[in-house]
Amino acid sequence: DLANLFEALSDPTRILIISALLDGEVGVGELVERLGLTKSAVSHQLRGLRQMHLVRAHKLGRQVFYSIDDDHVSRLFTLGLDHVQHG
């Protein structure tokens, strides 16, 4: 399971998505704009992150909003980023 977690975090697009969600909930449309990717590509990556319990979703009308699933994900991401920036 740990290997699967790190594999999920190994994709640059997923890293960008998690980074965008660190400050709070973001709609799919806004993620598409921020990342400059197609809605299909963003949705595909979000589905994988959701299956790994790294992000969670909720609907408001026809819009879907995503956020980091829990504090563990934020801490893991931040520690990894600190490590990379330190070296």
MODELLER restraints for C-alpha pairs under 7 A, 6 or more apart:
rsr = mdl.restraints
at = mdl.atoms
rsr.add(forms.Gaussian(group=physical.xy_distance, feature=features.Distance(at['CA:9:A'], at['CA:15:A']), mean=6.26, stdev=0.5))
rsr.add(forms.Gaussian(group=physical.xy_distance, feature=features.Distance(at['CA:14:A'], at['CA:45:A']), mean=6.24, stdev=0.5))
rsr.add(forms.Gaussian(group=physical.xy_distance, feature=features.Distance(at['CA:21:A'], at['CA:67:A']), mean=5.61, stdev=0.5))
rsr.add(forms.Gaussian(group=physical.xy_distance, feature=features.Distance(at['CA:21:A'], at['CA:68:A']), mean=6.11, stdev=0.5))
rsr.add(forms.Gaussian(group=physical.xy_distance, feature=features.Distance(at['CA:22:A'], at['CA:68:A']), mean=6.73, stdev=0.5))
rsr.add(forms.Gaussian(group=physical.xy_distance, feature=features.Distance(at['CA:22:A'], at['CA:74:A']), mean=6.63, stdev=0.5))
rsr.add(forms.Gaussian(group=physical.xy_distance, feature=features.Distance(at['CA:24:A'], at['CA:67:A']), mean=6.02, stdev=0.5))
rsr.add(forms.Gaussian(group=physical.xy_distance, feature=features.Distance(at['CA:25:A'], at['CA:65:A']), mean=6.26, stdev=0.5))
rsr.add(forms.Gaussian(group=physical.xy_distance, feature=features.Distance(at['CA:25:A'], at['CA:66:A']), mean=5.38, stdev=0.5))
rsr.add(forms.Gaussian(group=physical.xy_distance, feature=features.Distance(at['CA:25:A'], at['CA:67:A']), mean=4.47, stdev=0.5))
rsr.add(forms.Gaussian(group=physical.xy_distance, feature=features.Distance(at['CA:26:A'], at['CA:65:A']), mean=5.38, stdev=0.5))
rsr.add(forms.Gaussian(group=physical.xy_distance, feature=features.Distance(at['CA:26:A'], at['CA:66:A']), mean=5.45, stdev=0.5))
rsr.add(forms.Gaussian(group=physical.xy_distance, feature=features.Distance(at['CA:26:A'], at['CA:67:A']), mean=6.57, stdev=0.5))
rsr.add(forms.Gaussian(group=physical.xy_distance, feature=features.Distance(at['CA:27:A'], at['CA:63:A']), mean=6.94, stdev=0.5))
rsr.add(forms.Gaussian(group=physical.xy_distance, feature=features.Distance(at['CA:27:A'], at['CA:64:A']), mean=5.78, stdev=0.5))
rsr.add(forms.Gaussian(group=physical.xy_distance, feature=features.Distance(at['CA:27:A'], at['CA:65:A']), mean=4.13, stdev=0.5))
rsr.add(forms.Gaussian(group=physical.xy_distance, feature=features.Distance(at['CA:27:A'], at['CA:66:A']), mean=6.15, stdev=0.5))
rsr.add(forms.Gaussian(group=physical.xy_distance, feature=features.Distance(at['CA:28:A'], at['CA:64:A']), mean=6.12, stdev=0.5))
rsr.add(forms.Gaussian(group=physical.xy_distance, feature=features.Distance(at['CA:28:A'], at['CA:65:A']), mean=6.15, stdev=0.5))
rsr.add(forms.Gaussian(group=physical.xy_distance, feature=features.Distance(at['CA:32:A'], at['CA:38:A']), mean=6.22, stdev=0.5))
rsr.add(forms.Gaussian(group=physical.xy_distance, feature=features.Distance(at['CA:32:A'], at['CA:39:A']), mean=5.77, stdev=0.5))
rsr.add(forms.Gaussian(group=physical.xy_distance, feature=features.Distance(at['CA:32:A'], at['CA:42:A']), mean=6.48, stdev=0.5))
rsr.add(forms.Gaussian(group=physical.xy_distance, feature=features.Distance(at['CA:49:A'], at['CA:55:A']), mean=5.75, stdev=0.5))
rsr.add(forms.Gaussian(group=physical.xy_distance, feature=features.Distance(at['CA:50:A'], at['CA:56:A']), mean=5.81, stdev=0.5))
rsr.add(forms.Gaussian(group=physical.xy_distance, feature=features.Distance(at['CA:53:A'], at['CA:69:A']), mean=6.25, stdev=0.5))
rsr.add(forms.Gaussian(group=physical.xy_distance, feature=features.Distance(at['CA:54:A'], at['CA:68:A']), mean=6.15, stdev=0.5))
rsr.add(forms.Gaussian(group=physical.xy_distance, feature=features.Distance(at['CA:54:A'], at['CA:69:A']), mean=5.18, stdev=0.5))
rsr.add(forms.Gaussian(group=physical.xy_distance, feature=features.Distance(at['CA:54:A'], at['CA:73:A']), mean=6.16, stdev=0.5))
rsr.add(forms.Gaussian(group=physical.xy_distance, feature=features.Distance(at['CA:55:A'], at['CA:66:A']), mean=6.52, stdev=0.5))
rsr.add(forms.Gaussian(group=physical.xy_distance, feature=features.Distance(at['CA:55:A'], at['CA:67:A']), mean=5.53, stdev=0.5))
rsr.add(forms.Gaussian(group=physical.xy_distance, feature=features.Distance(at['CA:55:A'], at['CA:68:A']), mean=4.42, stdev=0.5))
rsr.add(forms.Gaussian(group=physical.xy_distance, feature=features.Distance(at['CA:55:A'], at['CA:69:A']), mean=4.30, stdev=0.5))
rsr.add(forms.Gaussian(group=physical.xy_distance, feature=features.Distance(at['CA:56:A'], at['CA:66:A']), mean=5.59, stdev=0.5))
rsr.add(forms.Gaussian(group=physical.xy_distance, feature=features.Distance(at['CA:56:A'], at['CA:67:A']), mean=5.57, stdev=0.5))
rsr.add(forms.Gaussian(group=physical.xy_distance, feature=features.Distance(at['CA:56:A'], at['CA:68:A']), mean=6.29, stdev=0.5))
rsr.add(forms.Gaussian(group=physical.xy_distance, feature=features.Distance(at['CA:56:A'], at['CA:69:A']), mean=5.12, stdev=0.5))
rsr.add(forms.Gaussian(group=physical.xy_distance, feature=features.Distance(at['CA:57:A'], at['CA:64:A']), mean=6.52, stdev=0.5))
rsr.add(forms.Gaussian(group=physical.xy_distance, feature=features.Distance(at['CA:57:A'], at['CA:65:A']), mean=5.52, stdev=0.5))
rsr.add(forms.Gaussian(group=physical.xy_distance, feature=features.Distance(at['CA:57:A'], at['CA:66:A']), mean=4.49, stdev=0.5))
rsr.add(forms.Gaussian(group=physical.xy_distance, feature=features.Distance(at['CA:57:A'], at['CA:67:A']), mean=6.60, stdev=0.5))
rsr.add(forms.Gaussian(group=physical.xy_distance, feature=features.Distance(at['CA:58:A'], at['CA:64:A']), mean=5.70, stdev=0.5))
rsr.add(forms.Gaussian(group=physical.xy_distance, feature=features.Distance(at['CA:58:A'], at['CA:65:A']), mean=5.48, stdev=0.5))
rsr.add(forms.Gaussian(group=physical.xy_distance, feature=features.Distance(at['CA:58:A'], at['CA:66:A']), mean=6.68, stdev=0.5))
rsr.add(forms.Gaussian(group=physical.xy_distance, feature=features.Distance(at['CA:59:A'], at['CA:65:A']), mean=6.22, stdev=0.5))
